[in-house]
Amino acid sequence: MAEKSSSTQVPVDFGILVFPTFQALDAFGPLDALNMLSKDFPMNLSIIARTLDPVSTKHRDTSLNPFGSNFAESVVPTHDFNSAPPLGSDDLDPMIDFVKRTYPSLKYIFTVCTGSWIAARSGILDGRRATSNKSAWGDTKTVGPNVKWVSHARWVVDGNIWTASGVSAGLDAVFAFIQEVYGAEQAKKIAADLEYERHEDPSWDPFAEMYNLPKEGI
């Protein structure tokens, strides 16, 4: 999420929404690129969750953690849904409500993987093009029946809404975002600093082919 500013300014205030069992790379991949960007632009980050308790990547569902591994990372939120600055769980309803009421004040909203499901359930994707994780594509269309889902896409931009496919796609999408908003040289410099080889074609999607997904959602 990025706060609205005047049309001639780049965003200053960013917020990331996290919930228990979030995928680490979904969050930290784009954040690391933005960390680098913040060396050249004034930027503020808020970490937003249902409460101010640490939010862990650990799966508590034994079917997803059958060996009971205690191997996870936690982040400490800076704000909850009520105290989040103007930008902007187990129970997703407060998160969905937060997205719905916060979106009109945002200059951009950016989702990675099934984060687009939360955006879809809030209604902000209705009538818009969007994408999501390809291994869970069957559920995607159920979650957002009024969304124009694009199956063959690394990321999709519709207006001020950016949706990335699964996990690592968030990195390619955030570099495209940096290029559009901050300039190609910034994107090139940060990718070089991170020694990251970008995929710059948003329609490049071997994972849609892996799961035999039909082309749709134009």
Secondary structure, DSSP 4 states (H G I P E B T S, - for coil): -EE---TTS---EEEEE--TT--HHHHHHHHHHHHHHTTTS--EEEEEESSSS-EE----STTTSTT------EE--SEETTT---------HHHHHHHHHHGGGEEEEEEETTHHHHHHHHTTTTTSEE---STTHHHHHHH-TTSEE-SS-SEEEETTEEEE-STTHHHHHHHHHHHHHH-HHHHHHHHHHTT------TT--HHHHHTTPPP---
